């Protein structure tokens, strides 16, 4: 803890709801969208009808038209195969997600090292028959490259292909029809680029959500195990002192140790599987048990009082806050008395211990502060009895507007 007389300064908030729900929701969306993303990509092959119709309407000899149709069929088959099977690492993740920024372009193009040249040759083979209509293949080649490589390398290679195509149009098709067809299909390549940018953003959101979820799980495990292990340690120490002189009392303490350990194990399992939100009434009972085991006189609200009948979100936040503050009192305060006050907008924990001005922030208080900030709340720590230099105590308040 830093200066106990000042409110804790805000840091970047990491919402519990974002950590718990966003990761699961976005990951599920990625899995669900994988199939439809591929179907949508294949749907764009409808624009290949333009060169197909041009082949059938061409006045070129039948042999040339047959060659052009063969090139067209090879192109369409290779493109669909690439979208459905080649341009993904597994059932949901694209190939480029496995590459580091420093991965060479030739390595990124390796999965399509045979397909890409064949696509280009197939498209070029239609040029003598359909002329400018062969430019309709350009966006598909660019799309395959963009969705197979990392964004920067994909843009570079696509720009290179477009430049070569523009040069070919300038040399062999310097007509208004050729130029306007080129411009239109460059627009198609830009549309593919926009789709790739959208996927990049979606993957960044998924990665962020996963990181938030990992952070949230670590906080919850800390909150549960930190509190429970502190209580177990205290009760085990009491039982050790009583085992020779008062064996019945020691047996009772060990029975409670067993009950707490079982409850903690259930809490950990439920936290990991995201099946349980903390309950304020239960936490009041747990805090009472911890204070009793530590020999700290306490005054807490009744678990069935009206103040515990809060909205689910507020109930959860106050529960986590009380758990962390209870752990801090038991572990660090050396207090002999603690008082807990609870209203719908305020949780106050006051002890008569050694104070908190010189102690650094721990993981628990840091995590609790971030949760509160993300929900519009604030944690303040200050001396409970400023005039008492020996036992200034700590007044911790979790307050909402």
C-alpha positions as CSV (number, residue, x, y, z in Angstrom):
1,X,0.0,0.0,0.0
2,X,1.2,3.5,-0.8
3,X,0.3,6.6,1.2
4,X,-2.7,5.5,3.2
5,X,-4.1,9.1,3.4
6,X,-4.7,9.4,-0.3
7,X,-7.1,7.6,-2.6
8,X,-5.6,5.0,-4.7
9,X,-4.7,6.4,-8.1
10,X,-6.5,5.0,-11.1
11,X,-4.8,2.7,-13.5
12,X,-6.0,1.1,-16.7
13,X,-9.2,-0.6,-15.8
14,X,-9.7,-4.3,-16.6
15,X,-13.4,-5.0,-16.2
16,X,-14.4,-8.3,-14.7
17,X,-17.2,-8.6,-17.2
18,X,-14.7,-8.1,-20.0
19,X,-12.3,-10.6,-18.6
20,X,-15.0,-13.2,-17.9
21,X,-17.4,-12.7,-20.8
22,X,-15.5,-11.1,-23.6
23,X,-12.9,-13.9,-23.9
24,X,-15.5,-16.7,-24.0
25,X,-17.9,-14.7,-26.3
26,X,-15.2,-13.6,-28.8
27,X,-13.6,-17.1,-28.9
28,X,-17.0,-18.6,-29.5
29,X,-17.7,-16.1,-32.2
30,X,-14.4,-17.0,-33.9
31,X,-15.4,-20.6,-33.9
32,X,-18.9,-20.0,-35.2
33,X,-17.8,-17.5,-37.8
34,X,-15.1,-19.7,-39.3
35,X,-17.5,-21.6,-41.5
36,X,-19.5,-18.6,-42.6
37,X,-16.3,-16.6,-43.3
38,X,-15.2,-19.3,-45.7
39,X,-18.7,-19.5,-47.3
40,X,-18.7,-15.7,-47.7
41,X,-15.2,-15.8,-49.3
42,X,-16.4,-18.5,-51.8
43,X,-19.5,-16.5,-52.5
44,X,-17.4,-13.8,-54.2
45,X,-16.6,-16.3,-56.9
46,X,-19.9,-15.2,-58.4
47,X,-17.9,-12.4,-60.0
48,X,-16.0,-15.0,-62.0
49,X,-19.2,-15.3,-64.1
50,X,-18.0,-12.3,-66.0
51,X,-14.9,-14.0,-67.5
52,X,-16.9,-17.3,-67.9
53,X,-19.6,-15.6,-70.0
54,X,-16.9,-13.8,-71.9
55,X,-15.2,-17.1,-72.8
56,X,-18.5,-18.5,-74.2
57,X,-19.3,-15.3,-76.1
58,X,-15.8,-14.9,-77.5
59,X,-15.4,-15.2,-81.3
60,X,-12.1,-17.0,-80.9
61,X,-11.6,-20.5,-82.3
62,X,-13.0,-23.3,-80.3
63,X,-9.5,-24.6,-79.3
64,X,-8.6,-21.2,-77.8
65,X,-11.9,-21.0,-76.0
66,X,-11.4,-24.6,-74.7
67,X,-7.9,-23.6,-73.4
68,X,-9.3,-20.5,-71.7
69,X,-12.2,-22.5,-70.2
70,X,-9.6,-25.0,-68.8
71,X,-7.6,-22.2,-67.3
72,X,-10.8,-20.7,-65.8
73,X,-11.8,-24.1,-64.3
74,X,-8.4,-24.6,-62.8
75,X,-8.4,-21.1,-61.3
76,X,-11.8,-21.5,-59.7
77,X,-11.1,-25.0,-58.3
78,X,-7.7,-23.9,-56.9
79,X,-9.2,-20.8,-55.3
80,X,-12.1,-22.6,-53.7
81,X,-9.7,-25.3,-52.4
82,X,-7.4,-22.7,-51.0
83,X,-10.2,-20.9,-49.2
84,X,-11.7,-24.1,-47.7
85,X,-8.5,-26.1,-46.9
86,X,-5.2,-24.2,-47.4
87,X,-5.7,-20.8,-45.8
88,X,-6.3,-22.1,-42.3
89,X,-4.0,-23.6,-39.7
90,X,-6.7,-25.5,-38.0
91,X,-10.5,-25.3,-37.9
92,X,-10.7,-21.7,-36.8
93,X,-7.3,-19.9,-37.0
94,X,-5.9,-18.6,-40.3
95,X,-2.4,-19.4,-41.4
96,X,-1.0,-15.9,-40.8
97,X,-1.8,-16.0,-37.1
98,X,1.1,-18.4,-36.6
99,X,3.7,-16.1,-38.1
100,X,5.9,-13.6,-36.2
101,X,6.4,-10.1,-37.7
102,X,10.0,-11.1,-38.6
103,X,8.9,-14.2,-40.6
104,X,10.2,-13.8,-44.2
105,X,7.6,-13.4,-46.9
106,X,8.8,-16.6,-48.7
107,X,8.1,-18.6,-45.5
108,X,4.6,-17.1,-45.3
109,X,3.9,-17.9,-48.9
110,X,5.1,-21.5,-48.5
111,X,1.6,-23.0,-47.9
112,X,0.5,-21.7,-51.3
113,X,3.9,-22.0,-53.1
114,X,2.3,-24.3,-55.8
115,X,-1.2,-22.8,-55.8
116,X,-0.2,-19.2,-56.3
117,X,1.8,-19.7,-59.6
118,X,-0.9,-22.0,-60.9
119,X,-3.5,-19.4,-60.2
120,X,-1.5,-16.7,-62.0
121,X,-0.8,-18.9,-65.0
122,X,-4.4,-20.0,-65.3
123,X,-5.6,-16.4,-65.3
124,X,-3.0,-15.4,-67.9
125,X,-4.0,-18.3,-70.1
126,X,-7.5,-16.7,-70.5
127,X,-6.1,-13.4,-71.7
128,X,-5.8,-14.2,-75.5
129,X,-9.5,-15.1,-75.6
130,X,-11.2,-12.6,-73.2
131,X,-8.8,-9.7,-73.0
132,X,-9.7,-7.3,-70.2
133,X,-12.1,-9.7,-68.6
134,X,-9.0,-11.7,-67.4
135,X,-8.5,-8.8,-65.0
136,X,-11.4,-10.1,-62.9
137,X,-9.0,-12.8,-61.5
138,X,-6.8,-10.1,-59.9
139,X,-8.9,-9.5,-56.7
140,X,-9.0,-13.3,-56.0
141,X,-5.2,-13.7,-56.2
142,X,-4.8,-10.6,-53.9
143,X,-7.3,-12.0,-51.5
144,X,-5.6,-15.3,-51.2
145,X,-2.3,-13.6,-50.5
146,X,-3.8,-11.2,-48.0
147,X,-5.5,-13.9,-46.0
148,X,-2.4,-16.2,-46.0
149,X,0.3,-13.8,-45.0
150,X,0.7,-11.2,-42.3
151,X,-1.0,-7.9,-43.0
152,X,2.1,-5.8,-43.9
153,X,3.7,-8.5,-46.2
154,X,0.3,-9.2,-47.7
155,X,-0.2,-5.5,-48.7
156,X,3.3,-5.4,-50.1
157,X,2.9,-8.5,-52.3
158,X,-0.6,-7.5,-53.4
159,X,0.7,-4.0,-54.4
160,X,3.4,-5.8,-56.4
161,X,0.8,-7.9,-58.2
162,X,-1.4,-4.9,-58.9
163,X,1.6,-3.0,-60.3
164,X,2.6,-5.9,-62.6
165,X,-1.0,-6.1,-63.8
166,X,-1.2,-2.3,-64.4
167,X,2.1,-2.6,-66.4
168,X,0.6,-5.4,-68.5
169,X,-2.5,-3.3,-69.2
170,X,-0.4,-0.3,-70.2
171,X,1.6,-2.5,-72.6
172,X,-1.1,-4.8,-74.1
173,X,-4.5,-3.2,-73.3
174,X,-4.1,0.6,-73.4
175,X,-7.8,1.0,-74.1
176,X,-10.5,2.7,-72.0
177,X,-12.2,-0.7,-71.5
178,X,-8.9,-2.2,-70.2
179,X,-8.2,0.8,-67.9
180,X,-11.6,1.0,-66.4
181,X,-11.7,-2.8,-65.9
182,X,-8.4,-2.6,-64.1
183,X,-9.6,0.2,-61.9
184,X,-12.8,-1.7,-61.0
185,X,-10.8,-4.8,-60.1
186,X,-8.3,-2.8,-58.0
187,X,-11.4,-1.7,-56.1
188,X,-12.2,-5.4,-55.6
189,X,-8.7,-6.0,-54.2
190,X,-9.2,-3.0,-51.9
191,X,-12.4,-4.7,-50.7
192,X,-10.4,-7.8,-49.9
193,X,-7.9,-5.7,-48.0
194,X,-10.7,-4.2,-45.9
195,X,-11.9,-7.7,-45.1
196,X,-8.4,-8.6,-44.0
197,X,-8.2,-5.5,-41.8
198,X,-11.5,-6.5,-40.2
199,X,-10.1,-10.0,-39.5
200,X,-6.9,-8.5,-38.0
201,X,-9.0,-6.3,-35.7
202,X,-11.1,-9.3,-34.7
203,X,-8.1,-11.4,-33.9
204,X,-6.6,-8.5,-31.8
205,X,-9.8,-8.3,-29.8
206,X,-9.8,-12.0,-29.3
207,X,-6.2,-11.9,-28.1
208,X,-7.0,-9.1,-25.8
209,X,-10.0,-10.8,-24.4
210,X,-8.0,-14.0,-23.8
211,X,-5.4,-12.0,-21.9
212,X,-8.1,-10.3,-19.9
213,X,-9.6,-13.7,-19.1
214,X,-6.3,-15.1,-17.9
215,X,-5.7,-12.0,-15.7
216,X,-9.2,-12.4,-14.3
217,X,-8.7,-16.1,-13.5
218,X,-5.4,-15.3,-11.8
219,X,-7.1,-12.7,-9.6
220,X,-10.0,-14.9,-8.6
221,X,-7.7,-17.8,-7.7
222,X,-5.6,-15.4,-5.7
223,X,-8.7,-14.1,-3.9
224,X,-10.0,-17.5,-3.1
225,X,-6.8,-19.3,-2.1
226,X,-5.3,-16.3,-0.4
227,X,-8.3,-15.9,1.9
228,X,-8.8,-19.6,2.5
229,X,-5.2,-20.5,3.1
230,X,-4.8,-17.7,5.6
231,X,-7.8,-19.1,7.5
232,X,-6.6,-22.7,7.3
233,X,-3.1,-21.7,8.6
234,X,-4.6,-19.9,11.6
235,X,-6.9,-22.7,12.5
236,X,-4.1,-25.3,12.1
237,X,-1.9,-23.2,14.4
238,X,-4.8,-23.1,17.0
239,X,-5.3,-26.9,16.7
240,X,-1.5,-27.5,17.2
241,X,-1.5,-25.5,20.4
242,X,-4.6,-27.3,21.7
243,X,-3.9,-30.8,20.7
244,X,-2.1,-31.8,23.9
245,X,-4.1,-29.8,26.5
246,X,-7.6,-29.6,24.9
247,X,-7.9,-32.4,22.4
248,X,-11.6,-31.9,21.9
249,X,-11.2,-28.3,21.0
250,X,-8.3,-29.2,18.7
251,X,-10.5,-31.8,17.0
252,X,-13.2,-29.2,16.5
253,X,-10.6,-26.8,14.9
254,X,-9.4,-29.6,12.6
255,X,-12.9,-30.4,11.6
256,X,-13.4,-26.8,10.6
257,X,-10.1,-26.9,8.7
258,X,-11.4,-29.9,6.7
259,X,-14.7,-28.1,6.0
260,X,-12.9,-24.9,4.8
261,X,-10.5,-26.9,2.6
262,X,-13.4,-28.7,1.0
263,X,-15.2,-25.4,0.4
264,X,-12.1,-23.8,-1.0
265,X,-11.6,-26.7,-3.4
266,X,-15.2,-26.3,-4.6
267,X,-14.7,-22.6,-5.0
268,X,-11.5,-23.1,-7.1
269,X,-13.3,-25.6,-9.3
270,X,-16.3,-23.3,-9.8
271,X,-14.1,-20.3,-10.5
272,X,-12.1,-22.1,-13.2
273,X,-15.2,-23.4,-14.9
274,X,-16.9,-20.0,-14.4
275,X,-19.9,-21.4,-12.7
276,X,-20.0,-19.3,-9.6
277,X,-20.2,-15.6,-8.7
278,X,-19.2,-14.7,-5.1
279,X,-22.1,-14.2,-2.7
280,X,-22.0,-11.4,-0.1
281,X,-23.9,-13.3,2.6
282,X,-21.5,-16.3,2.3
283,X,-18.5,-14.0,2.4
284,X,-19.7,-12.4,5.6
285,X,-19.8,-15.8,7.2
286,X,-16.4,-16.7,5.8
287,X,-15.0,-13.4,7.2
288,X,-16.5,-14.0,10.6
289,X,-14.8,-17.5,10.6
290,X,-11.5,-16.0,9.6
291,X,-11.6,-13.2,12.3
292,X,-12.6,-15.7,15.0
293,X,-9.8,-18.0,14.0
294,X,-7.3,-15.1,14.2
295,X,-8.6,-14.1,17.6
296,X,-9.8,-10.7,16.3
297,X,-12.9,-9.3,17.9
298,X,-15.3,-8.3,15.2
299,X,-18.6,-6.6,14.4
300,X,-20.1,-7.6,11.1
301,X,-23.6,-7.1,9.5
302,X,-25.8,-10.2,9.7
303,X,-25.6,-12.3,6.5
304,X,-29.4,-12.3,6.1
305,X,-29.7,-8.5,6.6
306,X,-31.3,-6.2,4.0
307,X,-27.9,-4.7,3.1
308,X,-26.9,-8.1,1.5
309,X,-29.9,-8.0,-0.8
310,X,-28.1,-5.9,-3.4
311,X,-28.2,-6.1,-7.2
312,X,-26.1,-9.1,-8.5
313,X,-23.3,-7.0,-9.8
314,X,-22.9,-4.9,-6.7
315,X,-23.3,-8.0,-4.5
316,X,-20.4,-9.6,-6.4
317,X,-18.1,-6.6,-6.2
318,X,-18.7,-6.1,-2.4
319,X,-18.1,-9.8,-1.9
320,X,-14.7,-9.8,-3.6
321,X,-13.7,-6.6,-1.8
322,X,-14.7,-7.9,1.6
323,X,-12.7,-11.1,0.9
324,X,-9.6,-9.2,0.0
325,X,-9.9,-6.7,2.9
326,X,-10.5,-9.6,5.4
327,X,-7.4,-11.3,4.2
328,X,-5.3,-8.1,4.6
329,X,-6.6,-7.6,8.1
330,X,-5.9,-11.2,9.2
331,X,-2.5,-11.3,7.6
332,X,-1.0,-7.9,8.0
333,X,-2.8,-5.6,10.4
334,X,-2.0,-7.2,13.8
335,X,-5.4,-5.8,14.9
336,X,-7.4,-6.9,17.9
337,X,-10.7,-5.6,16.7
338,X,-12.3,-5.0,13.3
339,X,-15.6,-3.5,12.4
340,X,-17.4,-3.9,9.0
341,X,-20.1,-1.5,7.9
342,X,-22.2,-2.1,4.8
343,X,-24.7,0.0,2.9
344,X,-25.9,-0.3,-0.7
345,X,-23.1,2.1,-1.8
346,X,-20.4,1.7,0.8
347,X,-18.3,-1.1,2.3
348,X,-16.2,0.1,5.3
349,X,-13.7,-2.0,7.1
350,X,-12.0,-0.4,10.2
351,X,-9.4,-2.1,12.3
352,X,-7.1,-1.0,15.2
353,X,-3.9,-2.5,13.8
354,X,-0.5,-1.1,12.8
355,X,-1.8,0.7,9.8
356,X,-0.9,0.4,6.1
357,X,1.1,3.6,5.1
358,X,4.4,1.8,4.5
359,X,3.2,-1.4,3.0
360,X,3.3,-1.9,-0.8
361,X,0.3,-2.8,-2.9
362,X,-0.2,-6.5,-3.2
363,X,-1.8,-8.4,-6.1
364,X,-5.1,-8.6,-4.3
365,X,-5.5,-4.9,-3.6
366,X,-4.3,-4.0,-7.1
367,X,-6.8,-6.3,-8.7
368,X,-9.6,-5.1,-6.5
369,X,-8.8,-1.5,-7.3
370,X,-9.0,-2.2,-11.0
371,X,-12.3,-4.0,-10.7
372,X,-13.8,-1.1,-8.7
373,X,-12.6,1.5,-11.2
374,X,-14.1,-0.4,-14.1
375,X,-17.5,-0.4,-12.3
376,X,-17.4,3.3,-11.2
377,X,-16.2,2.6,-7.7
378,X,-13.2,3.7,-5.6
379,X,-11.0,2.2,-2.9
380,X,-9.6,4.5,-0.3
381,X,-7.2,3.6,2.6
382,X,-6.4,5.9,5.5
383,X,-5.6,5.7,9.2
384,X,-8.6,4.8,11.3
385,X,-7.1,6.6,14.4
386,X,-4.6,9.2,13.1
387,X,-3.7,10.4,16.6
388,X,-2.5,7.0,17.7
389,X,1.1,6.6,16.4
390,X,1.4,3.0,17.9
391,X,-1.9,1.7,16.5
392,X,-3.2,4.0,13.8
393,X,-5.3,1.3,12.3
394,X,-6.7,1.2,8.8
395,X,-10.0,2.5,7.5
396,X,-10.7,0.9,4.1
397,X,-13.7,2.1,2.1
398,X,-15.1,0.8,-1.1
399,X,-17.5,3.5,-2.3
400,X,-19.8,4.0,-5.2
401,X,-21.5,7.2,-6.1
